[in-house]
Amino acid sequence: MVEKLDERASKKNSNPPPVIKKKEISRTSKIKRQKRGPVIICRVDTNNSFMLNGKIMYIDSSVKEYSYEQTPEGKYYAMDEIYVFTEKDGETRYFNQSIDLIDKNMIREALS
């Protein structure tokens, strides 16, 4: 019995690990490479709001990726993060999780 276990173990170890041919690039790296700057990742809640530098921001309900779809199990949200990039001149750009640019007019600051 021990001989069979040793034989199985040697066969298992004889297979080399798979070779990774292409390095996976993270979503934030893609934005950084395009825009050359830091990216802030914000969690979007079910009210389409998120915190950015201590301010509550809202995503317009017309932005399809952040609105919900009713399923038999409940509400389904396709995306729950937003990527925020501020350029050197102070211009802020917003990206969804697919790295698609969101029109800045679709983002507003909460009223105090």
C-alpha positions as CSV (number, residue, x, y, z in Angstrom):
1,M,0.0,0.0,0.0
2,V,2.8,2.4,0.9
3,E,4.5,1.6,-2.5
4,K,1.3,2.6,-4.3
5,L,1.2,5.9,-2.4
6,D,4.8,6.6,-3.2
7,E,4.2,5.8,-6.9
8,R,1.2,8.2,-7.0
9,A,3.1,11.0,-5.2
10,S,6.0,10.7,-7.7
11,K,3.6,10.9,-10.6
12,K,1.8,13.9,-9.1
13,N,5.1,15.8,-8.6
14,S,6.4,14.9,-12.1
15,N,3.9,17.3,-13.7
16,P,5.5,20.8,-14.0
17,P,3.4,23.8,-12.9
18,P,1.5,25.6,-15.7
19,V,3.4,28.4,-17.4
20,I,1.8,31.9,-17.2
21,K,2.3,33.3,-20.7
22,K,0.8,36.8,-20.3
23,K,1.0,38.9,-17.2
24,E,-2.4,40.1,-16.0
25,I,-2.7,43.9,-15.8
26,S,-4.9,45.3,-13.0
27,R,-7.7,47.7,-13.9
28,T,-6.0,50.5,-11.9
29,S,-2.7,49.9,-13.7
30,K,-4.5,50.4,-17.0
31,I,-5.8,53.8,-15.9
32,K,-2.4,54.8,-14.4
33,R,-0.7,53.9,-17.7
34,Q,-3.2,55.9,-19.7
35,K,-3.3,59.0,-17.4
36,R,0.0,58.7,-15.4
37,G,-1.4,59.4,-12.0
38,P,-2.9,58.0,-8.8
39,V,-6.3,56.3,-8.8
40,I,-8.7,56.3,-5.9
41,I,-11.0,53.3,-5.7
42,C,-14.4,54.0,-4.0
43,R,-17.1,51.6,-3.0
44,V,-20.5,52.5,-4.3
45,D,-23.4,51.7,-2.1
46,T,-27.0,50.7,-3.0
47,N,-28.0,54.4,-3.1
48,N,-25.4,55.1,-5.8
49,S,-23.4,57.1,-3.4
50,F,-19.7,56.9,-2.5
51,M,-17.2,58.8,-0.3
52,L,-14.5,60.8,-2.0
53,N,-12.0,62.8,0.1
54,G,-14.5,63.1,2.9
55,K,-17.4,64.2,0.6
56,I,-20.5,62.2,-0.3
57,M,-20.8,61.9,-4.0
58,Y,-23.8,60.5,-6.0
59,I,-23.9,58.7,-9.4
60,D,-26.9,59.7,-11.5
61,S,-29.5,56.9,-11.6
62,S,-29.4,57.0,-15.4
63,V,-25.9,55.4,-15.3
64,K,-26.9,51.9,-16.2
65,E,-24.0,50.0,-14.7
66,Y,-24.8,51.3,-11.2
67,S,-28.6,50.9,-11.3
68,Y,-30.1,47.6,-10.1
69,E,-31.8,44.8,-11.9
70,Q,-34.5,42.8,-10.1
71,T,-33.9,39.1,-10.0
72,P,-35.8,36.3,-8.3
73,E,-33.1,36.3,-5.6
74,G,-33.4,40.1,-5.1
75,K,-31.7,43.2,-6.5
76,Y,-28.6,42.7,-8.6
77,Y,-26.0,45.5,-9.1
78,A,-23.6,45.0,-11.9
79,M,-20.9,47.3,-10.4
80,D,-20.1,48.4,-6.9
81,E,-16.9,50.4,-7.3
82,I,-15.9,53.5,-9.1
83,Y,-12.3,54.6,-10.0
84,V,-11.5,58.3,-9.6
85,F,-8.5,59.9,-11.2
86,T,-7.4,63.5,-10.7
87,E,-5.2,64.9,-13.4
88,K,-2.3,67.4,-12.7
89,D,-4.5,70.3,-13.7
90,G,-7.1,69.3,-11.1
91,E,-9.6,67.8,-13.6
92,T,-11.3,64.7,-12.1
93,R,-12.3,61.8,-14.2
94,Y,-14.5,58.9,-13.2
95,F,-14.3,55.3,-14.5
96,N,-16.5,52.3,-14.0
97,Q,-15.1,48.9,-13.2
98,S,-14.7,48.1,-16.9
99,I,-12.5,51.2,-17.2
100,D,-15.1,53.1,-19.3
101,L,-15.1,56.8,-18.7
102,I,-18.2,58.1,-16.9
103,D,-19.4,61.6,-17.9
104,K,-18.5,63.9,-15.1
105,N,-22.0,65.5,-15.4
106,M,-23.4,62.1,-14.1
107,I,-21.5,62.6,-10.8
108,R,-22.6,65.2,-8.2
109,E,-21.7,66.2,-4.7
110,A,-24.3,65.7,-2.0
111,L,-25.9,68.9,-0.7
112,S,-24.8,69.9,2.8
